[in-house]
Amino acid sequence: MKFGIDRLLEDLALRGRLAGKRVALLAHPASVTRELVHTLDALAALPEIRLSAAFGPQHGLRGDKQDNMAESPDFTDPEHGIPVFSLYGTVRRPSAQMMDALDVLLVDLQDVGCRVYTFVTTLRYVLEEAAKHRKSVWILDRPNPVGREIEGLRLRPGWESFVGAGPLPMRHGLTLGELARWLARTLKLDVELEVVAMDGWRPGEAPGFGWPLGERAWVNPSPNAPNLWMARCYPGTVMLEGTALSEGRGTTRPLELFGAPDLESDELLKKMSALAADWMRGCRLRPCWFEPTFHKHVGRLCGGLQIHVEDSAYDPAAFRPWRLMALAFKALRALQQAHGDARARECVRDPRHVRHRAAHARAEAQGRLQIQAARGRGEPLRDARAPLEALGAQEARGDRRDAREEAKGYAQSRAQQVRDAEADGRLARLLFLAPRSRDQEGEQHEDVERRRARDERVGIHVPAEG
């Protein structure tokens, strides 16, 4: 099959329409020809093409930024001597000065078929600016690697953002050229738009079901999109970015697996199957262990699940990644509630927890009185969330009043510690009741003793456990 860039390079009459015009290119690392030559270099080799500028989306024209939110600067291309403008730096849409550098903008971006992939929003912005400045846009079309399947809710009006260009479902089933036409029609843009379509794309055929597997090489369109399997999982696993669960960044299989420290994979898998086994069709789920080298839970062993969509078990008609991850979230919530209820019942039966809660309540009441007194004197209040370690130092300076004021936040700080524990995975030990080692029990005992010592320094009496 032929991509849009292949057709442009082969069709003399087609590229002849660009002769005498200032041509700019919006591209990224996956913008390559069949021979794996970057589109910028391929266009520069054509005598009738006058390259005047280039644009890079998130992660850059050549892929210079690894991290997800790292911005790229403008620069001058050292080989071709043209300005390269970043559309993920100081600006997200091209400025008037940038648009003045071109007559025609060629867009050659490999998308992954998901609404939140930021290249869709960058496409919207360049179409809007082209309409405003009366410039032409040509889309060199490429496959939607996950095919024509559609899944997920549409973005609600008013919720547009850089990860939501318009009212698209999470998995939209369109190519970038089709998205450009849809955007122009939906936004009622008066823009000169041309799509150089592909030749021979058959999204319903095995084994690629959207991507010409075995015929074209896969090049990462972004650093954490290393293969076709990631693209198949991405419309679901991308939702993990808003949770405390690792989505596999920092591993060799990002966005194909997920987990957290002490997460009980087998228990999660059983709960998912019990809730909605039909939602797990079209793929295979495998309990696994991984240790991220960066991002969430870096350097910590995580239990989780890997979603396998690379073998004969993959069924594009049955696999619904968005629904699969919704099921995983529901199963996790059910397990959390079940184990949380069990822990609550244990607390009611254990008089030690009753005494602790009473001590916390007394500390909070005492803190409120201190704050009221401070307000009456017109004195500034200290942050009740300040670390408890500061209390002893304040008392050592003879500033017992401030120490007492800090004590009012004892209960809130304990709740904050639980939230922090959840963020880095420690709460998973409570949620899934993973067995604890003697070393872990010893660390917990030491932590309790440190808290009791801090309490005693500020005059809060907490009965000893036992």
N, C-alpha and C positions, 0 to 999 in steps of 0.2 A: 504494500500500500504506500501511498504518498501523502506526506503531511503538506500543509500549506507552504512551508518554506521550500520543500522539494519542488513543488509545482512552480513557484516563483522563479527558482533558479533555472528550471528547465524550459520555461515558456518565455521565449524572447519577446513575443508580442505583448505579453502581460507586463513584464518589467520595462518594456519600452515606454509604457505610459508614465513611468517615473522619471524618464529622461528630462534633464534640465530643471528638476525640482530639488529643493533641499529636503533630504530624507533623514528622519530620525528613527531610532529603534528603541522600543521598550522590550527588554529581555531579561533573562536570568540564567543560571547555570545550565538548566535543562533545555535551553534554546539552542539546539544543535541539529545539524543535518544528519542524513543517514550515515555519513562517514564520520560523525561525531565532531565535525567542525562547528565552532560556535557561529551562530547566525551573524553576529557583528563582523567576524572575520570573513565569512562567506560573502556578505554583501560588499565589504570593502574591496574584494577582489574583482568585482564587476565594474568594467570601465564606464558603463552608462549610469551607475548609481553614484550620486553625490551625497555622501554621508556628512551631515552637519552636526549631529548630536546623538547622544544615547541616554536612555533613562534606565534606572535600576529600581525594582520594587523592594519589598522587605527582603532582607538577606543580601541584597546587592546584585549588580549586573553579573558579576562572576562568582558570587557566592562567598563574599568576604566575611560575613557575620554568622557565627554559629548559634549564638543564643537567640531566644525567641523574641526578645524585646529590644535587641541592640540596634541602634540606628547607624546609618551609613552616611559618610560625608560626600559632597560633590568632589570631583577630581577631573583631571585631564587624562584621557586614555594615552598611555605612553607609546603605544604602537601606531595608533591612527591619528593622534593629535587632535581629537575632538573632545568637547566637554561632555562629561558624564554626570547627569543630574540625578540626585537621589530623591526618590519619592517615598522614602522612609527615613527622613532625617529632620531637617528644620521645617520641611513642608511634607504634606501627604498628597497634595494635588499640585500639578504643574503651575508655576507662576506665569504671569504675562511675559516676563523676560524669557523664560524657558520656551514658551510657545512661539515667541518671535524668532526663534532659531530654526524653525522648520516650516515646510509647506505640507508635508505628508508624514504622518506617524505610523510606522509599521509596528504592530503588536504581535510578538511571538512568545507567548507564555504557556507553559504546560501547567494546567490546572489539575486538581484531584477530585473534582466533582462534588465539593462540599461548600455550603454557603459561607462558613466562617473562614475559609481560606482567603487570605487578605488580597490575593491577586484579583478577585472579583470586584472588590471595592476600588482598587486602583484602576481597574478598567472603567468603572463608572466615572471616576473623577476625571480621567483623561478624555472620555467622551463628552462630559459636560464642558470641560475647558475647550475642547476642539470646536464644539458648537458655538461657544461664546466668542472664540477668536477666528471663526471661519476657516478651520483647518480640516484636512481630510484624514481619516483613520482607516487603515487597512488591517484587518485581522488575519494573520497567517494561522489558520486553524490547526488544532491538534486534538487527539482523542480525549474523550472523557474516560479515564482508565477504569472507572467502576461501572461503565455502561449506562444503560437507559433507566435503571431502576430508580424509583422516587420514594422517599421515605421522610418522615418527620413532620413536625408542625411548621407552618409558614411563619415568617417573622411578622410580628404585629406592627401596624402602622405607628410611627412615632418612636420605634425602638431601633431605627437605623444607626449603625456605628461602623467603625472600621472592620468589624467582623460580622457585619450584616448590611449588605449593600441595598437590599430591598426585600419585598415580600416573597422570598423563595423558601421552599422547604429545605430542611437540613441537607438532604441528598437530592439534588435537582435534576440529574439525568441529562444535562445540556453540555455541549462543547462551549469553548470560549467564544467562538464565532456566533453561536446561537444565543449565548448570554448577551453579547453585544447588541444583537438585533432586539432581544427582549428588553434590554435596558433603554435603548433608543425609543422603542415604542411605548414602554411603561412611563418613562419620564418625559415623553413628548419632545425629544431633542431634535432640533433641526440641524443635523450633522451629516456631512458627506461620508457615508460608511460603506466600506466594501469588505466582503469576507472571501478570502481565497480558500475555498473549501478543500477538504481532503479528497483523495481518490482511493476507493477500495476499503473504506472503514466499515467493518461488520461487527458491531458491538454485541450481537447476540451469539456469536460463535465461540466455541471452546478452542483453545484452553484459556484465552485471555479475557473473554467476555467484556470487551471494551478496550483492552490494550493488545497490540499485535505481538503477543508473547512469542519469543523465538525468532521474530523478524526484526524487531527494533530493540536497541539497548535502552535500559532504564537509567536515566541520569537524575539525581536528586533535584527536584524543583525547589526544595528547601532542605536544610541540613538534617532534619529529623523525618524526612520522607525517603528512606533508603531503598524502598522496593515497592512492588505492586501490592503486596500483602498489606503493607501499612495503609495504602490508599483505600483498600477495601474496608479496613476496620475504622478508618479515621472519622467518618460521620458519627460514630458512636463514642469512640474512645477520646475524642477531643473534649467531650464534656467532663472528663476527669481533671482537666486543667483547673476547673473551679472547685476542686475538692482537696482534701488532705491525702487522698490516695495518689500514689505515683502512677503516672501513665507510661512509665518505662523510659523517660528521658534520662540520659546518662547510662543507658544500656545499649547493646547492639540490636535490640528489637523495639525501638520506641513506638508507642501507640499501637502495638500489637499485644501488649501485656499490661497488667495493672496489679497493684497490691500495696501492702504496707507492712511495717514491722509487726510480727506476731499475728498477722491475719491468718485465720485458719482456712486454708483453701478448700479442703474437702468439705468442711461444714458449709461454706458459702456455696459451693457447687451443688450440694444436696438441697439447700434451701431454694436455690434458683430452679432446680428441677421440680421441686414440690410445688412451687408457685405457678410456673408456666413453662413446662417442658417444651411446648411447641415453639416458644420464642427462642429456643436455643438451636433450632434447625439450621441447616445450611453451612455449618462449620463444626469444628471440634474444639472443645475447651479442655485444656490440660493444666492441672495444678503444677506450679513451678516455684522456684526460688530465684531471686536476683538481688544484686547489690549495686544501686546507682552510683556512678562515679561523679555525677553532678546533679543539680536540681534537687527535687524533694527526696528526703531520706538518704542523702548522700552518705556513702560508706556504711550503711546499715543493711543487714540482711532482711529482705522482704519476702513474705509469702504472698502468692497471688495466682492469677490465671493467665495463661496465654491463649489467644484466639488464633486457631489455625485455619487459614483459608487458602492454603497453597497446594493442597492435594485434591484427590478425586472426591473427597467429602464436600468440597465447596459447591454450593448450589446458589447461583446469583438470584434466582427467583425466590428462594426460601430464606436466604441470609439477610437479616435486618439488623445492622450494627447499632442503629439508634435505639431500636426496641430492646436489643440485647443488653445494652448498658443501662437502660431504664429498669430492666429486670434485675440487674446486678445491684443497682442502688436500692431497689425495693427490698431485695433479699438482705442487704446489709442493714437497712433500717429495721427490718423485722427481727434480725438477730440482735441488734443493739437494744431494741425494746425488750425482747425476751430476757436477755442477760441483765439489762438494767433493772427490770422488775425483780429478778432474783436477787440482785445485790441490794435493792431497797428492802426486800423482806429480811435479808440477813441483818441489815442495819437496825431494823426495828427490834429484832430479837436480841441484838447485842447491846447491853447497857453502856458499853464504852462509847458507842457512836452517839447515844443520847447525851452523855456527859459532854462530849466534844461539841455537839450542837448547842448545848446550853452555854458553854464557855464562849463560843463564837457569838451568840446572841448578846451576852453580857458585854463582850468587847465592843460590839457594834453600838450598843446603847451608850456605853461610856464614851465612845468616840463621838457620837452625835452631841452629847452634852458639851464636850470639849469644843466642837465646831461652833455650837451656838454661843459659847462664851467668847470664842475668838471673834466671831462676827460682831458681837456686842461691843468689843473693844476696837473694832475697825481694823483688825489685823488680817493680812493675807493668809489664805488657806494653802496648805501644801497638797500636792497630788496624792490622793489616797491610794493610788496604785503604785507608789514608789516601792522599790524592793524592800522586803522586810529586813534585809541585812543592814540597812541604814539606821534601823531603830537603835541598835546597841551603840553605834557611834554617836548618835544624837544624845543619848542618855549620858555617855561618857563626857560630853561637853557640858553637862548640867542642864541641857535643854529638854527637861522632862515634859514640858507642855507640848512641844512639837511631837515628841514620841507618843504621847497619849492621843494626839490628833491622828497620827498615823494608825494607831490601833483600831480606829473606827472602820478602817478598810480591811480588817482581817478577813471577814467573811467574803468580801468581794475579791480579795487577792487569792483566796483559796479557790474560788470559782474560776478566776483567771488562770490559775495554775492548771486546772483541769482542761480549760480550753487550749492552753499551750500544749498540754500533753497530747490532746487530740490532734493538734496540728502536726506534731512530729511523730505521730504513730504510737506514743506510749499508751494512749487510751485503748488501742486495739487489744492490749492484754486484758483489759476489763471487759471489752465487748465480746471477745471470743474465748475467754477463759483458757488461754494457752497455759501449759504448765510452767511454773517458775522454777528457776534453778536456785540452789542455796546462795550463790553469789548475789542474785537479784533480790532474794529475801533479805540478805544482809544489808544491801544498799537501801532497801526500803526502811529497814529498822534504823539505820543511821540517819536517813532523811527525817524520820519521825522524831528522833532525839534532837536533831538540829532545830526543828520547828518548836519543840517543847522548850529548848533553851532560849530561843528568841522570845517566846511567850512570857517566860519568867522574867526576862530582862525588862519588859514593859509592864510588868505587874499583872499579867493575866494568868490566873491559876487554871491549869488544865490537869485533871487527874491523870496519874500514870496508868498506862495500859497494863492489863494483867488481871 
